[in-house]
Amino acid sequence: MRRLTPILLALVAALLFPAIAAAQNTNVHGQVIDRDGKPWPGISVQLTAANGQTFHLKTNKNGKYSQIGLSGGVYTFTLSDPSQGLNFVEKHQIQGDQDNVVNFNFKEIIAQQAAAHPEEQEKQKEAQNKFKVMKSHVDDGIAKFNEINTLQTQLHTASAAQKPALEAQVQSAAQAAVADFQQAETMIGPKETKNHAVILANLGQAYSINKQYDQAATAYQKAIALNPEASTYMNLSLAQVNLAAAATDPTAASAHVADASASCDKVATLDPTSAVKCWKNIGIVLSNKGDFKNAVAPLQKVTQLDPKDAQAWYLLGSANTGMIQTKQEGDKMTFIIPPGTAEAYQKCIDADPNGPYAAQAKQNLDALAAMGGGESLKVKEEKSKKKRR
């Protein structure tokens, strides 16, 4: 084969470059009108060329969009907004070297479709009405969550006499939210995978507030199967550790703790920054339950991931303190203190010397130091006699 001479190479290059420049010299713009004949803002407009090149746009407040730097050819226009139940696809020819205008008037489109296919239009109306009813249930459920947040804020400062009524209101709102999200879940379309996952995640949250942790875990797991997200795994972990705290069988409790830990591992994979919160939730729930043995491992993970977390160090020290055992040696009672207990309190102080946990950590350190020498049973017995007198 003969090789091209430099002159021919220059000629080939000269022919190619103008062609490339001409390939990207046109534009398209237009307006999207909604079903009521008004400009439709916030609609996603995706343009896909025959070669697969894709452009992602959004309509502005006037329902308008535009894209420059296109080459001529047939483009697939995909207009979508899941919250509005919109997913419209249509192909248009884009001419090179000119201004292309492609408008979408859904009031007219719907009217044309209705005239051409009345039975199909009826199905679409039914689907739209179903979507509106579904969305109203979701909106009502979210409103119940807002109400619950307000009630829980009031609970923090409420007197003992006021708390039962507020707690009853929280439970009532949570039950109403469960009903709303259950209804919404039965009405979601089969192709609305992400919306379905969001509804299930909210249903799990409503179950959790109502302390129905088994049902909450099931809802979260279904949501994850549709769309795995770190936040859903975190909520699943919290439901699982609450199941552990509620369990009376130690074997079942340990199994739930293992499940909660596995969910935190998933959180760490999807969003490492959220892993600390996930592990801390497990440690707090188990510490509040008094299950200090199972609380230690997740709290250790928190301190490894964030060594400056004073609260986590304090909770770790407290969990270790809860596991202190005693041993009698002659007339003396000695204390078996888990390794790392004093270190955890000191780390708490070092992380935030003037923080809310520092003072208590110092007192606990002093108490640990006093335990180091053990306690004389004779002295303890004499003190007990004096108290009985």
C-alpha positions as CSV (number, residue, x, y, z in Angstrom):
1,M,0.0,0.0,0.0
2,R,1.3,3.4,-0.9
3,R,1.6,5.9,1.9
4,L,-0.1,9.3,1.6
5,T,2.3,12.2,0.9
6,P,2.4,15.2,3.2
7,I,0.5,17.2,0.6
8,L,-2.3,14.7,0.6
9,L,-2.4,14.5,4.4
10,A,-2.8,18.3,4.6
11,L,-5.6,18.1,2.1
12,V,-7.4,15.3,4.1
13,A,-7.0,17.4,7.3
14,A,-8.4,20.5,5.6
15,L,-11.4,18.6,4.4
16,L,-12.1,17.0,7.8
17,F,-11.9,20.0,10.0
18,P,-14.6,22.1,8.3
19,A,-16.9,19.0,8.5
20,I,-16.3,18.7,12.2
21,A,-16.9,22.4,12.7
22,A,-20.2,22.3,10.7
23,A,-21.4,19.3,12.7
24,Q,-22.0,21.4,15.9
25,N,-23.5,24.6,14.6
26,T,-27.2,24.5,15.2
27,N,-29.5,24.9,18.2
28,V,-33.0,24.2,19.5
29,H,-35.3,25.9,21.9
30,G,-38.9,25.8,22.8
31,Q,-41.5,26.1,25.5
32,V,-43.4,23.4,27.5
33,I,-47.1,24.1,28.3
34,D,-48.9,22.1,31.0
35,R,-52.2,20.4,30.9
36,D,-54.0,23.6,31.9
37,G,-52.3,25.7,29.2
38,K,-49.8,27.4,31.5
39,P,-46.0,27.5,31.3
40,W,-44.6,24.3,32.9
41,P,-41.4,25.0,34.9
42,G,-39.0,22.5,36.3
43,I,-39.6,19.8,33.6
44,S,-36.6,17.7,32.7
45,V,-36.0,17.7,28.9
46,Q,-33.6,15.1,27.6
47,L,-32.3,15.3,24.0
48,T,-30.8,12.1,22.6
49,A,-29.1,12.1,19.2
50,A,-29.0,9.0,16.9
51,N,-25.4,8.4,18.0
52,G,-26.3,8.3,21.6
53,Q,-25.1,11.7,22.6
54,T,-27.4,13.1,25.3
55,F,-28.2,16.6,26.6
56,H,-30.0,17.2,29.9
57,L,-32.1,20.4,30.3
58,K,-34.7,21.8,32.6
59,T,-37.5,24.3,31.8
60,N,-37.2,27.7,33.5
61,K,-40.0,29.5,35.3
62,N,-41.5,30.4,32.0
63,G,-41.5,26.8,30.8
64,K,-38.7,27.5,28.3
65,Y,-35.6,25.5,27.5
66,S,-32.7,25.8,25.0
67,Q,-29.6,24.0,23.8
68,I,-26.8,25.1,21.5
69,G,-24.0,23.3,19.8
70,L,-26.1,20.6,18.2
71,S,-25.6,18.8,14.9
72,G,-28.4,18.2,12.5
73,G,-30.4,15.0,12.7
74,V,-33.3,13.2,14.5
75,Y,-33.4,13.7,18.2
76,T,-35.5,11.9,20.8
77,F,-37.1,14.3,23.3
78,T,-37.9,12.9,26.7
79,L,-39.9,15.1,29.0
80,S,-40.3,13.9,32.5
81,D,-41.3,14.9,36.1
82,P,-42.1,11.9,38.3
83,S,-43.9,14.2,40.9
84,Q,-46.3,15.3,38.1
85,G,-46.7,11.8,36.6
86,L,-45.1,13.0,33.3
87,N,-43.1,10.8,31.0
88,F,-43.4,11.9,27.4
89,V,-41.2,10.8,24.5
90,E,-41.3,12.2,21.0
91,K,-38.8,12.4,18.1
92,H,-38.1,15.6,16.1
93,Q,-35.9,16.4,13.2
94,I,-33.3,19.1,14.0
95,Q,-32.1,21.0,10.9
96,G,-28.5,22.2,10.7
97,D,-27.5,25.8,10.2
98,Q,-30.8,27.2,11.5
99,D,-32.8,28.1,14.5
100,N,-35.0,25.1,15.5
101,V,-38.1,25.6,17.6
102,V,-39.8,22.6,19.3
103,N,-42.7,23.4,21.6
104,F,-44.7,20.9,23.7
105,N,-48.3,22.0,24.5
106,F,-49.7,19.3,26.7
107,K,-53.2,20.8,26.7
108,E,-53.3,20.4,23.0
109,I,-51.4,17.0,23.0
110,I,-54.0,15.6,25.4
111,A,-56.9,16.9,23.4
112,Q,-55.4,15.4,20.2
113,Q,-54.8,12.1,21.9
114,A,-58.3,12.1,23.3
115,A,-59.8,12.6,19.9
116,A,-57.7,9.9,18.3
117,H,-57.9,7.4,21.1
118,P,-60.7,8.1,23.5
119,E,-60.3,4.7,25.3
120,E,-56.6,5.4,25.9
121,Q,-57.3,8.9,27.1
122,E,-59.8,7.5,29.6
123,K,-57.1,5.1,30.9
124,Q,-54.7,8.1,31.3
125,K,-57.2,10.1,33.2
126,E,-57.8,7.2,35.5
127,A,-54.0,6.9,36.0
128,Q,-53.7,10.6,36.6
129,N,-56.5,10.6,39.2
130,K,-55.0,7.6,40.9
131,F,-51.7,9.4,41.0
132,K,-53.3,12.5,42.5
133,V,-55.0,10.4,45.2
134,M,-51.7,8.5,45.9
135,K,-49.9,11.8,46.2
136,S,-52.5,13.2,48.6
137,H,-51.9,10.2,50.9
138,V,-48.1,10.8,50.7
139,D,-48.6,14.5,51.5
140,D,-50.9,13.7,54.4
141,G,-48.3,11.3,55.8
142,I,-45.6,13.9,55.5
143,A,-47.8,16.4,57.3
144,K,-48.3,13.8,60.1
145,F,-44.5,13.6,60.4
146,N,-44.3,17.4,60.8
147,E,-46.9,17.2,63.5
148,I,-45.0,14.4,65.3
149,N,-41.8,16.5,65.2
150,T,-43.6,19.4,66.9
151,L,-45.1,17.1,69.5
152,Q,-41.7,15.5,70.2
153,T,-40.1,18.9,70.7
154,Q,-42.9,19.7,73.2
155,L,-42.2,16.4,75.0
156,H,-38.6,17.5,75.8
157,T,-39.8,20.3,78.0
158,A,-43.1,18.8,79.2
159,S,-43.9,18.0,82.8
160,A,-44.5,14.5,83.9
161,A,-48.2,15.2,84.0
162,Q,-48.3,16.5,80.4
163,K,-46.2,13.7,78.8
164,P,-48.9,11.0,78.6
165,A,-51.3,13.2,76.6
166,L,-48.5,14.2,74.2
167,E,-47.2,10.7,73.8
168,A,-50.8,9.6,73.0
169,Q,-50.9,12.3,70.3
170,V,-47.6,11.1,68.8
171,Q,-48.9,7.5,68.7
172,S,-52.2,8.6,67.1
173,A,-50.3,10.7,64.4
174,A,-48.0,7.8,63.7
175,Q,-50.9,5.4,63.2
176,A,-52.5,7.9,60.8
177,A,-49.2,8.2,58.9
178,V,-49.0,4.4,58.7
179,A,-52.5,4.3,57.2
180,D,-51.6,7.1,54.7
181,F,-48.4,5.4,53.4
182,Q,-50.1,2.0,53.3
183,Q,-52.8,3.5,51.0
184,A,-50.2,5.3,48.9
185,E,-48.2,2.1,48.5
186,T,-51.2,0.2,47.0
187,M,-51.7,2.9,44.4
188,I,-48.2,3.4,43.1
189,G,-47.6,2.5,39.5
190,P,-45.6,-0.7,38.7
191,K,-42.9,1.4,36.9
192,E,-42.5,4.0,39.6
193,T,-39.7,2.2,41.3
194,K,-38.0,5.1,43.0
195,N,-41.3,6.6,44.2
196,H,-42.3,3.2,45.5
197,A,-39.1,3.0,47.4
198,V,-39.6,6.4,49.0
199,I,-43.2,5.5,50.0
200,L,-42.0,2.3,51.6
201,A,-39.2,4.1,53.5
202,N,-41.7,6.6,54.8
203,L,-44.0,3.7,55.8
204,G,-41.0,2.2,57.7
205,Q,-40.5,5.5,59.5
206,A,-44.1,5.6,60.5
207,Y,-44.0,2.1,61.9
208,S,-40.8,2.9,63.8
209,I,-42.4,5.9,65.5
210,N,-45.3,3.7,66.4
211,K,-42.8,1.2,67.9
212,Q,-43.8,-1.5,65.3
213,Y,-40.2,-2.4,64.6
214,D,-40.9,-5.8,62.8
215,Q,-43.1,-4.1,60.3
216,A,-40.7,-1.2,60.0
217,A,-37.8,-3.5,59.2
218,T,-39.9,-5.3,56.5
219,A,-40.9,-2.0,54.9
220,Y,-37.3,-0.8,54.9
221,Q,-36.1,-4.0,53.3
222,K,-38.7,-3.7,50.6
223,A,-37.6,-0.2,49.9
224,I,-33.9,-1.3,49.7
225,A,-34.8,-4.0,47.2
226,L,-36.2,-1.3,44.9
227,N,-33.6,1.4,45.5
228,P,-30.8,0.8,48.0
229,E,-29.8,4.0,49.8
230,A,-27.6,4.7,52.8
231,S,-30.4,6.5,54.7
232,T,-32.8,3.6,54.3
233,Y,-30.1,1.1,55.5
234,M,-29.5,3.4,58.5
235,N,-33.2,3.5,59.4
236,L,-33.3,-0.3,58.9
237,S,-30.4,-0.7,61.4
238,L,-32.2,1.5,63.9
239,A,-35.3,-0.7,63.6
240,Q,-33.2,-3.9,64.0
241,V,-31.4,-2.7,67.1
242,N,-34.7,-1.6,68.6
243,L,-35.9,-5.2,68.0
244,A,-32.8,-6.3,69.9
245,A,-33.6,-4.0,72.8
246,A,-37.2,-5.3,72.9
247,A,-36.2,-9.0,72.7
248,T,-36.4,-11.1,75.9
249,D,-34.4,-14.0,74.4
250,P,-30.7,-13.3,74.5
251,T,-30.1,-15.4,71.3
252,A,-32.7,-13.4,69.4
253,A,-31.3,-10.1,70.7
254,S,-27.8,-11.0,69.5
255,A,-29.2,-12.0,66.1
256,H,-30.9,-8.6,65.8
257,V,-27.7,-6.8,66.8
258,A,-25.9,-8.7,64.1
259,D,-28.5,-7.6,61.6
260,A,-28.2,-4.0,62.7
261,S,-24.4,-4.2,62.4
262,A,-24.7,-5.6,58.9
263,S,-26.9,-2.7,57.9
264,C,-24.3,-0.3,59.2
265,D,-21.7,-2.0,57.0
266,K,-24.0,-1.3,54.0
267,V,-24.3,2.4,55.1
268,A,-20.5,2.6,55.2
269,T,-20.2,1.2,51.7
270,L,-22.8,3.6,50.2
271,D,-22.0,6.7,52.3
272,P,-19.0,6.4,54.6
273,T,-19.7,9.8,56.2
274,S,-23.0,8.4,57.6
275,A,-21.5,5.3,59.1
276,V,-20.6,7.0,62.4
277,K,-24.2,8.0,63.1
278,C,-25.4,4.5,62.2
279,W,-23.0,2.8,64.7
280,K,-23.7,5.4,67.3
281,N,-27.4,4.7,67.1
282,I,-26.8,1.0,67.9
283,G,-24.5,1.9,70.9
284,I,-27.1,4.4,72.3
285,V,-30.1,2.1,72.0
286,L,-28.2,-0.8,73.6
287,S,-26.7,1.4,76.4
288,N,-30.2,2.7,77.2
289,K,-31.4,-0.9,77.4
290,G,-28.6,-1.8,79.7
291,D,-27.1,-4.2,77.2
292,F,-23.6,-2.9,77.7
293,K,-21.9,-6.0,76.4
294,N,-23.3,-5.6,72.9
295,A,-23.0,-1.8,73.1
296,V,-19.2,-1.8,73.3
297,A,-18.4,-3.0,69.8
298,P,-20.4,-0.4,67.9
299,L,-19.2,2.4,70.1
300,Q,-15.6,1.2,69.5
301,K,-16.3,1.5,65.8
302,V,-17.5,5.1,66.3
303,T,-14.4,6.1,68.2
304,Q,-12.2,4.5,65.5
305,L,-14.1,6.4,62.7
306,D,-14.2,9.7,64.6
307,P,-11.6,9.9,67.4
308,K,-12.9,13.4,68.3
309,D,-16.4,12.3,69.2
310,A,-16.5,13.1,72.9
311,Q,-20.0,11.6,73.3
312,A,-19.0,8.3,71.8
313,W,-15.9,8.1,74.1
314,Y,-18.2,8.8,77.1
315,L,-20.7,6.2,76.1
316,L,-17.9,3.7,75.6
317,G,-16.6,4.4,79.0
318,S,-20.1,4.1,80.5
319,A,-20.7,0.8,78.7
320,N,-17.4,-0.6,80.1
321,T,-18.3,0.7,83.5
322,G,-21.6,-1.1,83.3
323,M,-19.7,-4.4,82.9
324,I,-17.5,-4.0,86.0
325,Q,-17.5,-7.2,88.0
326,T,-16.5,-7.9,91.6
327,K,-14.4,-10.6,93.1
328,Q,-14.0,-11.5,96.7
329,E,-10.4,-12.1,98.0
330,G,-10.5,-12.9,101.7
331,D,-12.0,-9.9,103.5
332,K,-11.6,-7.7,100.5
333,M,-13.8,-7.1,97.5
334,T,-11.8,-6.2,94.3
335,F,-13.3,-4.7,91.1
336,I,-12.6,-6.2,87.7
337,I,-12.6,-3.2,85.4
338,P,-12.7,-3.8,81.6
339,P,-9.6,-2.7,79.8
340,G,-9.9,0.7,78.2
341,T,-12.5,2.1,80.5
342,A,-10.4,4.8,82.0
343,E,-8.9,5.6,78.6
344,A,-12.3,6.1,77.1
345,Y,-13.2,8.7,79.8
346,Q,-9.9,10.4,79.3
347,K,-10.4,10.5,75.6
348,C,-13.8,12.1,76.2
349,I,-12.2,14.9,78.2
350,D,-9.4,15.4,75.7
351,A,-11.8,15.6,72.8
352,D,-14.0,18.3,74.4
353,P,-12.6,19.5,77.8
354,N,-15.5,22.0,78.3
355,G,-18.2,19.9,76.7
356,P,-21.3,18.4,78.3
357,Y,-19.7,15.0,79.0
358,A,-16.3,16.2,80.4
359,A,-17.4,16.9,84.0
360,Q,-19.1,13.5,84.4
361,A,-16.2,11.8,82.7
362,K,-13.8,13.3,85.4
363,Q,-16.1,12.1,88.2
364,N,-16.1,8.6,86.7
365,L,-12.3,8.6,86.4
366,D,-12.0,9.5,90.1
367,A,-14.5,6.7,90.9
368,L,-12.4,4.2,88.9
369,A,-9.3,5.3,90.7
370,A,-11.0,4.7,94.0
371,M,-12.0,1.2,92.9
372,G,-8.4,0.3,92.1
373,G,-7.6,-0.5,95.7
374,G,-10.7,-2.6,96.2
375,E,-13.0,-2.4,99.2
376,S,-12.7,-3.9,102.6
377,L,-15.6,-6.1,103.5
378,K,-15.1,-5.4,107.2
379,V,-15.4,-1.6,106.7
380,K,-18.4,-2.1,104.4
381,E,-20.1,-4.3,107.1
382,E,-19.4,-1.6,109.8
383,K,-20.9,1.1,107.6
384,S,-23.9,-1.1,107.1
385,K,-24.4,-1.6,110.8
386,K,-24.2,2.2,111.5
387,K,-26.9,2.8,108.9
388,R,-29.2,0.2,110.5
389,R,-28.8,1.9,114.0
